[in-house]
């Protein structure tokens, strides 16, 4: 029996799953640590984690997996990696990080990206990169060059979080086309690393690792890594992708018009397209999907809301005083509209849907006499759904309107109330699946290893466990909620723009 091992390296935790390649059944899953990983914030809008913290928890999650399921390490045929997107890791010649990773929700490079877009020309950026440089990995590397010259001169290679984990496993420094595109360093017109963005930022192209295929042999476990993980040396690493392209893959979202949605720390709606188009303001972003090829392009149109599940996490730790299941029960006791309480969930850095403005989270209509924690819990779910719908409005302006979306039964989608609110606010049918990013990475590893000849083989047996349709009465209430929510957002944006 060939087993497939998948990892999902997030900013909150590291998850690992073991899949039986013949049945597609998940044999075991595990996560580490038990509490959410800490994020350092040494300055306004900053967010950092040390890369070795991820590796330590990859090792710990693997140990938990072995405790949960008895299996022969030699039966693991391939390993796949999913990882938090847009982060920057810089290493020296000894392969050790020179500083903490500047992760996805860090906002420090916003102005650097704006200046680059102005210098290069927004049109040229959008035509070639399908995005403005924004606050992405390339801009974060430029920030290091400008503000930490001692660190910059010591850089041997720059990489994304998943590239670092792959390096720790294989000893090989490499990246992928999808990864370079998420760092806004891939030229879609020429299908190669983008020379003009590297020239503008004065970044040596030699800092980029070897480009390897998303599916295929990317390296093999070294003896040292295998000993740490308890696996067999030489086991192939055959897949690597950012968490959102991988989440779409895990839901078998690979072809034009298919849509995936997730609501973990951040919230994402991800639509696959075969058209090289873009948003003129770069409020939604376009990257190379996992199955992108020059001859058969597949673009991932990504709408990201930084402040999603992290709002619910904040409420759990600072207000609710209970677990998520009970929080969902309490939220369901409150009628739609939360008795006039409105929450804007923008408290996790600059938001791309808001043109990279950081307006912070805010609460509106709060009455000391009327509102309780239950109101805050429901209003937070409504606010997250409204913010995702706001971004969907941008996506609808440049792509076909989604009618059905797929989601894993995880994070915010564990709440039946949130599922109903999301479906009713957005007017979409939500198909829920019992899968996650680590399981998707495991299935993808099977494709990369040649165990599966196609995604169709990899996803046999994956069927929705529930479909949530928009509800008439809730849809009418949500329309009223969204109208008020959108007016408050417009007011907040106006106040930001005013001198």
C-alpha positions as CSV (number, residue, x, y, z in Angstrom):
1,X,0.0,0.0,0.0
2,X,1.5,3.3,-1.1
3,X,0.9,6.2,1.3
4,X,1.0,9.9,0.5
5,X,2.0,12.5,3.1
6,X,0.9,16.1,2.9
7,X,1.8,19.2,4.9
8,X,0.0,22.5,5.2
9,X,2.4,25.1,6.6
10,X,0.3,27.9,7.9
11,X,0.9,31.0,10.0
12,X,-1.4,29.6,12.7
13,X,-0.3,25.9,12.7
14,X,1.2,23.1,10.7
15,X,-1.1,20.3,9.6
16,X,-0.1,16.9,8.3
17,X,-2.2,14.2,6.7
18,X,-1.6,10.7,5.5
19,X,-3.6,9.4,2.5
20,X,-4.1,5.8,1.2
21,X,-3.3,6.3,-2.5
22,X,-5.6,3.5,-3.6
23,X,-8.8,4.5,-1.7
24,X,-8.1,8.2,-1.3
25,X,-9.0,7.8,2.3
26,X,-7.4,9.9,5.0
27,X,-5.7,7.5,7.4
28,X,-4.7,10.1,9.9
29,X,-4.3,13.8,10.4
30,X,-2.4,15.9,13.0
31,X,-1.5,19.5,13.8
32,X,1.1,21.3,15.8
33,X,1.3,23.3,18.0
34,X,-1.8,22.9,20.1
35,X,-2.1,26.7,20.4
36,X,-1.8,29.1,17.4
37,X,1.7,30.0,16.4
38,X,2.8,33.5,17.7
39,X,3.3,36.3,15.2
40,X,5.8,39.0,16.1
41,X,4.9,42.6,15.5
42,X,7.9,44.8,16.1
43,X,6.4,47.8,14.3
44,X,3.1,49.2,13.0
45,X,1.7,46.8,10.4
46,X,4.5,44.3,10.8
47,X,4.1,40.6,11.1
48,X,7.0,38.1,11.4
49,X,7.7,34.5,12.3
50,X,11.0,32.6,12.4
51,X,11.2,30.0,9.7
52,X,12.7,27.4,12.0
53,X,9.5,27.6,14.1
54,X,7.6,26.1,11.0
55,X,10.2,23.3,10.6
56,X,10.0,22.4,14.4
57,X,6.3,22.1,14.1
58,X,6.5,20.1,10.8
59,X,8.6,17.6,12.8
60,X,6.2,17.7,15.8
61,X,3.1,17.3,13.5
62,X,4.8,14.2,11.9
63,X,5.4,12.7,15.3
64,X,1.8,13.2,16.2
65,X,0.8,11.6,12.9
66,X,2.9,8.5,13.7
67,X,1.3,8.3,17.1
68,X,-2.2,8.4,15.5
69,X,-1.5,5.8,12.9
70,X,0.8,2.8,12.8
71,X,2.5,2.7,9.4
72,X,5.8,1.7,7.8
73,X,7.8,4.9,6.9
74,X,9.0,3.1,3.8
75,X,5.4,2.9,2.6
76,X,5.3,6.7,2.2
77,X,5.8,7.1,-1.6
78,X,5.7,10.9,-1.8
79,X,5.5,14.1,0.1
80,X,3.6,17.3,-0.8
81,X,3.8,20.8,0.7
82,X,1.3,23.6,1.0
83,X,2.4,26.8,2.6
84,X,1.4,30.3,3.6
85,X,1.8,32.6,0.6
86,X,3.7,35.9,0.0
87,X,6.2,35.5,2.8
88,X,9.9,36.3,2.5
89,X,12.7,34.1,3.8
90,X,16.3,35.0,3.3
91,X,19.1,32.6,3.9
92,X,22.9,32.9,4.0
93,X,25.4,30.5,2.5
94,X,25.0,28.2,5.5
95,X,21.3,27.8,4.5
96,X,20.3,29.5,7.8
97,X,17.7,32.3,7.9
98,X,19.3,35.8,8.3
99,X,16.2,37.2,10.0
100,X,12.6,36.3,10.8
101,X,10.4,35.8,7.8
102,X,8.3,38.8,6.8
103,X,5.0,37.0,6.4
104,X,1.9,37.5,4.3
105,X,0.0,39.9,6.5
106,X,2.9,42.3,7.0
107,X,2.2,45.7,5.5
108,X,5.6,47.4,5.7
109,X,6.3,47.3,1.9
110,X,3.1,48.9,0.7
111,X,4.7,52.2,-0.2
112,X,7.6,50.5,-1.9
113,X,5.2,48.7,-4.2
114,X,3.3,51.9,-4.9
115,X,6.5,53.7,-5.9
116,X,7.6,50.8,-8.2
117,X,4.2,50.8,-9.9
118,X,4.5,54.5,-10.6
119,X,8.1,54.2,-11.8
120,X,7.5,51.3,-14.1
121,X,4.0,52.3,-15.1
122,X,0.9,50.6,-13.9
123,X,-0.1,49.4,-17.4
124,X,3.2,47.6,-18.0
125,X,3.0,46.0,-14.6
126,X,-0.5,44.8,-15.1
127,X,0.1,43.5,-18.6
128,X,3.1,41.4,-17.6
129,X,2.6,40.7,-13.9
130,X,-1.3,40.7,-13.9
131,X,-0.8,42.6,-10.6
132,X,0.8,45.8,-9.3
133,X,3.9,45.1,-7.3
134,X,2.0,45.9,-4.1
135,X,3.0,44.5,-0.8
136,X,4.2,41.2,-2.2
137,X,7.4,39.2,-1.7
138,X,9.5,41.2,-4.2
139,X,8.6,44.4,-2.4
140,X,9.4,42.9,1.0
141,X,12.9,42.0,-0.3
142,X,13.4,45.5,-1.5
143,X,12.4,46.7,2.0
144,X,15.3,44.5,3.4
145,X,17.6,46.0,0.8
146,X,16.7,49.6,1.9
147,X,16.4,49.1,5.6
148,X,18.7,46.2,6.5
149,X,21.7,46.5,4.1
150,X,23.9,44.3,6.3
151,X,21.4,41.4,6.1
152,X,20.9,42.0,2.4
153,X,24.6,41.7,1.5
154,X,24.7,38.3,3.2
155,X,21.8,36.8,1.2
156,X,22.6,33.7,-0.6
157,X,19.0,33.0,-1.7
158,X,15.6,34.4,-1.2
159,X,12.6,32.1,-0.9
160,X,9.0,31.6,0.0
161,X,7.9,29.8,3.1
162,X,7.3,26.5,1.2
163,X,10.7,26.8,-0.5
164,X,12.3,26.9,2.9
165,X,10.4,23.8,4.2
166,X,11.3,21.9,0.9
167,X,15.0,23.0,1.4
168,X,14.9,21.7,5.0
169,X,13.6,18.4,3.7
170,X,15.8,17.9,0.6
171,X,18.8,20.2,1.0
172,X,17.9,21.6,-2.4
173,X,17.1,25.3,-3.0
174,X,14.3,25.7,-5.5
175,X,11.0,27.4,-6.3
176,X,8.1,27.1,-8.7
177,X,6.5,29.3,-11.4
178,X,3.4,29.5,-9.2
179,X,5.5,30.6,-6.3
180,X,7.3,33.3,-8.3
181,X,4.0,34.6,-9.6
182,X,2.7,35.0,-6.0
183,X,5.8,37.0,-5.2
184,X,5.0,39.1,-8.3
185,X,8.2,38.1,-10.0
186,X,6.8,36.2,-12.9
187,X,6.4,37.7,-16.4
188,X,3.3,36.1,-17.9
189,X,3.9,37.7,-21.3
190,X,7.4,36.1,-21.6
191,X,6.8,33.1,-19.2
192,X,10.0,33.7,-17.2
193,X,11.2,35.6,-14.1
194,X,10.3,39.3,-14.6
195,X,13.4,41.3,-15.5
196,X,11.9,44.7,-15.1
197,X,10.7,44.3,-11.5
198,X,14.0,42.9,-10.5
199,X,15.9,45.7,-12.2
200,X,13.6,48.3,-10.6
201,X,14.2,46.9,-7.1
202,X,17.9,46.3,-7.9
203,X,17.6,42.6,-7.0
204,X,20.1,40.2,-8.4
205,X,18.3,37.4,-10.3
206,X,20.8,35.0,-8.9
207,X,19.0,35.3,-5.5
208,X,16.2,33.2,-7.0
209,X,16.5,29.5,-6.6
210,X,16.2,26.8,-9.3
211,X,12.7,26.6,-10.8
212,X,11.2,23.2,-10.5
213,X,7.7,21.9,-11.6
214,X,4.8,22.2,-9.3
215,X,4.1,18.5,-9.8
216,X,7.2,16.3,-10.1
217,X,10.4,15.3,-8.3
218,X,11.5,18.4,-6.5
219,X,14.0,16.6,-4.3
220,X,14.4,13.7,-1.9
221,X,14.5,13.6,1.9
222,X,18.1,13.8,3.1
223,X,19.3,11.4,5.8
224,X,19.2,14.3,8.4
225,X,15.7,15.3,7.5
226,X,14.4,11.7,7.4
227,X,15.9,11.1,10.8
228,X,14.1,14.2,12.2
229,X,10.8,13.3,10.6
230,X,11.0,9.5,11.3
231,X,10.6,8.8,7.5
232,X,12.8,7.0,5.0
233,X,15.7,8.8,3.5
234,X,15.3,9.3,-0.3
235,X,11.5,9.7,-0.1
236,X,10.5,12.0,-2.9
237,X,9.0,15.5,-2.4
238,X,6.8,15.9,-5.5
239,X,4.5,18.9,-5.0
240,X,4.6,22.4,-3.7
241,X,2.1,25.2,-3.8
242,X,0.9,28.2,-1.9
243,X,-2.0,27.6,0.4
244,X,-4.7,29.2,-1.7
245,X,-3.9,27.5,-5.0
246,X,-3.5,24.3,-3.0
247,X,-6.8,24.8,-1.3
248,X,-8.4,25.2,-4.7
249,X,-6.6,22.0,-5.8
250,X,-7.8,20.1,-2.7
251,X,-11.4,20.9,-3.7
252,X,-10.7,19.8,-7.3
253,X,-11.0,23.4,-8.6
254,X,-8.7,23.3,-11.6
255,X,-10.7,24.4,-14.6
256,X,-12.1,27.8,-15.8
257,X,-15.2,29.0,-13.9
258,X,-14.6,26.8,-10.8
259,X,-14.4,28.6,-7.5
260,X,-13.0,27.7,-4.0
261,X,-13.4,29.7,-0.8
262,X,-11.8,29.5,2.6
263,X,-12.1,31.4,5.8
264,X,-9.2,30.7,8.1
265,X,-7.0,33.4,9.6
266,X,-7.6,35.2,6.3
267,X,-10.6,34.7,3.9
268,X,-10.1,33.9,0.3
269,X,-12.3,33.4,-2.8
270,X,-10.3,31.8,-5.6
271,X,-11.6,31.5,-9.2
272,X,-9.8,29.7,-12.0
273,X,-9.7,31.4,-15.4
274,X,-8.0,30.8,-18.7
275,X,-8.0,34.5,-19.6
276,X,-5.1,36.8,-18.9
277,X,-7.0,39.6,-17.5
278,X,-6.6,41.8,-14.4
279,X,-8.2,44.4,-12.1
280,X,-6.9,47.9,-13.1
281,X,-6.5,48.7,-9.3
282,X,-5.0,45.3,-8.5
283,X,-7.6,44.8,-5.7
284,X,-7.9,41.2,-6.7
285,X,-4.8,39.4,-7.7
286,X,-3.9,36.9,-10.5
287,X,-1.3,34.2,-10.1
288,X,-0.3,31.0,-11.9
289,X,-2.5,28.2,-10.8
290,X,-1.0,24.8,-9.9
291,X,-1.8,23.5,-13.4
292,X,-0.7,26.6,-15.4
293,X,1.2,26.0,-18.6
294,X,2.2,28.5,-21.3
295,X,0.3,26.4,-23.9
296,X,-2.7,25.9,-21.6
297,X,-2.9,28.8,-19.2
298,X,-4.7,28.5,-15.9
299,X,-4.8,31.6,-13.8
300,X,-5.9,31.8,-10.2
301,X,-7.9,34.9,-9.5
302,X,-7.5,35.5,-5.8
303,X,-9.6,37.8,-3.6
304,X,-8.0,38.0,-0.1
305,X,-9.5,39.3,3.1
306,X,-6.7,39.5,5.7
307,X,-9.1,40.0,8.6
308,X,-11.4,36.9,8.6
309,X,-11.0,34.1,11.1
310,X,-8.4,36.1,13.0
311,X,-11.3,38.3,14.1
312,X,-13.2,35.3,15.5
313,X,-9.9,34.2,17.2
314,X,-9.5,37.6,18.8
315,X,-13.1,37.4,20.1
316,X,-12.5,33.9,21.5
317,X,-9.4,34.9,23.4
318,X,-10.5,38.3,24.6
319,X,-14.3,38.4,24.9
320,X,-16.1,35.0,24.4
321,X,-14.3,33.0,27.1
322,X,-15.3,29.7,25.4
323,X,-14.6,27.5,22.4
324,X,-15.5,28.0,18.8
325,X,-18.4,25.5,18.8
326,X,-20.0,27.3,21.8
327,X,-19.4,30.6,20.2
328,X,-21.3,29.5,17.1
329,X,-24.2,28.3,19.2
330,X,-24.3,31.7,21.0
331,X,-24.1,33.6,17.7
332,X,-27.1,31.6,16.3
333,X,-29.3,32.9,19.2
334,X,-29.1,36.4,17.8
335,X,-31.4,37.5,15.0
336,X,-30.0,38.6,11.6
337,X,-28.6,42.0,11.8
338,X,-27.2,41.6,15.3
339,X,-29.6,44.3,16.5
340,X,-27.9,47.0,14.5
341,X,-24.3,46.1,15.4
342,X,-21.9,46.3,12.4
343,X,-18.3,45.1,12.4
344,X,-15.7,45.9,9.7
345,X,-13.1,43.1,10.1
346,X,-10.1,45.0,8.6
347,X,-7.8,44.6,11.6
348,X,-5.0,42.5,10.1
349,X,-2.9,44.8,8.0
350,X,-3.3,46.5,4.6
351,X,-6.2,45.1,2.5
352,X,-5.8,44.6,-1.2
353,X,-9.5,44.9,-1.8
354,X,-9.2,48.4,-0.2
355,X,-6.3,49.4,-2.5
356,X,-3.7,48.4,0.1
357,X,-5.2,50.8,2.7
358,X,-5.1,49.7,6.4
359,X,-8.2,51.1,7.9
360,X,-8.2,48.9,11.0
361,X,-11.2,47.0,12.4
362,X,-14.1,49.0,13.7
363,X,-17.4,48.5,15.5
364,X,-20.5,50.6,14.6
365,X,-23.9,51.0,16.3
366,X,-22.7,49.6,19.6
367,X,-25.3,50.1,22.4
368,X,-24.2,49.4,25.9
369,X,-27.8,48.7,26.8
370,X,-28.7,46.4,24.0
371,X,-25.6,44.4,22.9
372,X,-24.0,41.4,24.5
373,X,-21.2,39.1,23.5
374,X,-23.7,37.1,21.4
375,X,-24.3,40.2,19.3
376,X,-20.6,40.6,18.7
377,X,-20.2,37.0,17.7
378,X,-23.0,37.2,15.2
379,X,-21.9,40.6,13.9
380,X,-18.4,39.3,13.4
381,X,-19.7,36.5,11.1
382,X,-21.9,38.9,9.2
383,X,-19.0,41.4,8.9
384,X,-16.6,38.7,7.5
385,X,-19.3,37.5,5.0
386,X,-20.0,41.1,3.9
387,X,-16.2,41.8,3.4
388,X,-15.9,38.7,1.2
389,X,-19.0,39.8,-0.8
390,X,-17.4,43.3,-1.2
391,X,-14.4,41.6,-2.8
392,X,-16.6,39.4,-4.9
393,X,-18.2,42.5,-6.4
394,X,-14.7,43.4,-7.7
395,X,-14.2,39.9,-9.0
396,X,-17.6,39.9,-10.8
397,X,-16.5,43.1,-12.6
398,X,-13.7,41.3,-14.5
399,X,-14.8,37.6,-14.5
400,X,-17.9,35.5,-14.7
401,X,-20.1,35.6,-11.7
402,X,-19.8,32.6,-9.5
403,X,-23.0,30.7,-8.6
404,X,-21.5,27.7,-6.8
405,X,-18.4,27.7,-4.6
406,X,-16.6,24.8,-2.9
407,X,-15.2,24.9,0.6
408,X,-13.6,22.5,3.0
409,X,-15.5,22.0,6.2
410,X,-13.0,23.8,8.3
411,X,-12.4,27.1,10.2
412,X,-15.3,29.5,9.8
413,X,-17.1,26.9,7.5
414,X,-17.5,24.7,10.6
415,X,-20.2,27.1,11.6
416,X,-23.6,26.2,10.0
417,X,-24.6,29.8,10.7
418,X,-21.6,31.3,8.9
419,X,-22.4,28.9,5.9
420,X,-25.9,30.2,5.7
421,X,-24.9,33.9,6.1
422,X,-22.2,33.5,3.4
423,X,-24.5,31.8,1.0
424,X,-27.3,34.4,1.6
425,X,-25.0,37.5,1.4
426,X,-23.2,36.3,-1.7
427,X,-26.1,34.6,-3.5
428,X,-24.1,31.4,-4.0
429,X,-24.5,27.8,-3.3
430,X,-21.8,26.5,-1.0
431,X,-20.6,22.9,-1.4
432,X,-18.8,21.6,1.6
433,X,-16.2,18.9,1.5
434,X,-14.4,16.9,4.2
435,X,-10.9,17.8,3.1
436,X,-8.2,20.3,3.8
437,X,-5.0,21.7,2.5
438,X,-2.8,19.0,3.9
439,X,-5.0,16.3,2.3
440,X,-4.9,18.2,-0.9
441,X,-1.1,18.4,-0.8
442,X,-1.0,14.6,-0.2
443,X,-3.2,13.9,-3.2
444,X,-1.1,16.3,-5.3
445,X,2.0,14.5,-4.3
446,X,0.5,11.4,-5.8
447,X,0.2,13.2,-9.1
448,X,3.7,14.5,-8.9
449,X,5.0,11.0,-8.2
450,X,3.1,9.4,-11.1
451,X,0.9,7.3,-8.8
452,X,-2.1,9.1,-10.3
453,X,-2.2,9.8,-14.0
454,X,-4.6,12.7,-13.7
455,X,-6.5,14.8,-11.1
456,X,-9.6,12.7,-11.9
457,X,-7.8,9.7,-10.4
458,X,-6.6,11.6,-7.4
459,X,-10.1,12.8,-6.5
460,X,-12.2,9.7,-7.0
461,X,-14.6,9.5,-4.0
462,X,-14.4,13.2,-3.1
463,X,-18.0,14.3,-3.0
464,X,-19.7,17.2,-1.2
465,X,-21.0,16.3,2.3
466,X,-23.4,19.2,2.4
467,X,-24.8,21.9,0.1
468,X,-26.0,25.2,1.6
469,X,-28.3,27.2,-0.6
470,X,-29.2,30.9,-0.1
471,X,-32.3,31.2,2.2
472,X,-35.0,33.6,1.1
473,X,-35.7,35.3,4.4
474,X,-32.1,35.4,5.3
475,X,-31.1,36.7,1.9
476,X,-33.5,39.6,2.3
477,X,-32.1,40.4,5.7
478,X,-28.6,40.1,4.5
479,X,-29.3,42.5,1.7
480,X,-30.2,45.1,4.2
481,X,-27.2,44.2,6.4
482,X,-24.8,44.5,3.5
483,X,-26.3,47.8,2.3
484,X,-25.6,49.4,5.7
485,X,-22.2,47.7,6.0
486,X,-21.1,49.0,2.6
487,X,-22.2,52.6,3.4
488,X,-20.1,52.4,6.7
489,X,-17.1,51.1,4.7
490,X,-17.5,53.9,2.2
491,X,-17.5,56.5,5.0
492,X,-14.4,54.9,6.5
493,X,-12.6,55.0,3.2
494,X,-13.6,58.6,2.7
495,X,-12.2,59.6,6.1
496,X,-8.9,57.8,5.2
497,X,-8.7,59.8,1.9
498,X,-9.4,63.1,3.6
499,X,-6.4,65.2,4.6
